Amino acid sequence: MNAAASGADPQALAALARAFQRRLDELPDHVDASWKRAAALRPLLQALPAGAARRGVMRHLFSQWCGPMPGLQDLQSPCGHLVLLGRVPMLSRLCALALAARPGALRCCVERPVRKALERALGPAFGPLREGAAGGMPVRADVAAWMPIQWACVGYVDLLRAGLWRQAALLRLARLGLPSTLPVPTREPWLPAATLAAEAVWPRVGLLFEEPA
């Protein structure tokens, strides 16, 4: 990993380094099952005992699957913090981003299975997002039936189009947490247009998941 950025808090940088090491140690656990080669390796990798040998294998896999190791400066970025969370919380925040950028979409998700799935995926963010959807533009009926993983893919594409994935290995790490074939149309005009820019919405997304004081 690259040297720490000058002027940064050493304790914060050390915490980032530890978080990234944990992410490496658990690398196969955060890859979507649709990535067949990774899925085939998972039982073997999970059986590796903790220690230097396992750590070396995970670093090798990261270089193969994602590319060069990110620097601490990269981990300090919003997307760096996102992938350090692990797959499930990352998907929740990407789902929230997609819905927050499209006020009105959540209001249209009226089918009970869809609504319940979104409630589970979004947790504390569901209520605020639902409240903010009252005056937004509606979406098509087929889009209103999308499940959380589909909205998470939309959020990933939103960040990609906004240029917020600035480090290739972290981009790839996030991509491995999504289905190998994205279950949503990603070409305009098929993807529902965002009415709010991802870069404007993204700083608010993390706050939606914070526990009240």
Long-range contacts (C-beta under 8 A, 24 or more apart in sequence): 1-69, 1-70, 1-71, 1-72, 2-69, 2-70, 2-71, 2-72, 2-73, 3-71, 3-72, 4-72, 5-71, 5-72, 5-73, 5-76, 8-72, 8-76, 12-76, 13-72, 13-76, 16-72, 16-75, 16-76, 16-80, 16-84, 17-72, 17-75, 19-75, 19-84, 20-70, 20-75, 20-84, 21-55, 23-83, 23-84, 23-86, 23-173, 24-55, 24-58, 24-59, 24-62, 25-50, 25-54, 25-55, 25-58, 26-86, 27-58, 27-61, 27-62, 27-65, 28-61, 29-87, 30-86, 30-87, 30-176, 30-177, 31-87, 31-176, 31-177, 32-87, 32-176, 32-177, 32-178, 32-179, 32-180, 34-179, 34-180, 34-181, 35-176, 35-180, 36-180, 38-65, 38-176, 62-169, 62-173, 65-172, 65-173, 65-176, 66-168, 66-169, 66-170, 66-172, 66-173, 66-176, 67-168, 67-169, 67-172, 68-169, 69-169, 70-167, 70-169, 70-170, 71-167, 74-166, 74-167, 74-169, 74-170, 75-170, 77-164, 77-166, 77-167, 77-170, 78-164, 78-202, 78-203, 79-159, 79-164, 79-165, 79-166, 79-167, 79-170, 79-171, 79-174, 80-167, 80-170, 81-206, 82-174, 83-170, 83-173, 83-174, 83-177, 87-177, 89-209, 90-152, 90-174, 90-177, 91-121, 91-148, 91-149, 91-152, 91-177, 91-178, 92-121, 92-122, 92-123, 92-125, 92-148, 92-152, 92-209, 93-155, 93-205, 93-206, 93-209, 94-151, 94-152, 94-153, 94-154, 94-155, 94-156, 94-159, 95-121, 95-122, 95-148, 95-149, 95-151, 95-152, 95-155, 96-122, 96-125, 96-129, 96-155, 96-205, 96-208, 96-209, 97-155, 97-158, 97-159, 97-198, 97-201, 97-202, 97-205, 98-151, 98-152, 98-154, 98-155, 98-158, 98-194, 99-129, 99-133, 99-151, 100-129, 100-132, 100-196, 100-201, 100-204, 100-205, 100-208, 101-155, 101-158, 101-194, 101-195, 101-196, 101-197, 101-198, 101-201, 102-136, 102-137, 102-139, 102-192, 102-193, 102-194, 102-195, 102-196, 103-132, 103-133, 103-135, 103-136, 103-137, 103-195, 103-196, 104-133, 104-135, 104-136, 104-137, 104-138, 104-139, 104-195, 105-133, 105-136, 105-138, 105-139, 105-143, 105-144, 105-192, 106-130, 106-133, 107-133, 107-134, 107-136, 107-138, 108-138, 108-139, 108-141, 108-143, 108-144, 109-144, 109-145, 109-146, 110-144, 111-144, 111-145, 114-144, 114-145, 114-146, 114-147, 117-147, 117-148, 118-147, 118-148, 118-151, 120-148, 121-148, 121-152, 122-148, 122-208, 123-209, 124-208, 124-209, 124-210, 124-211, 125-205, 125-208, 125-209, 128-208, 129-208, 136-195, 137-195, 139-192, 140-192, 143-192, 146-184, 149-178, 149-179, 149-183, 150-183, 150-184, 152-178, 153-178, 153-179, 153-182, 153-183, 153-184, 153-186, 154-184, 154-191, 154-192, 155-198, 156-182, 157-182, 157-184, 157-186, 157-191, 158-194, 158-198, 159-198, 159-202, 161-198, 162-197, 162-198, 162-199, 162-202, 164-198, 164-199, 164-202
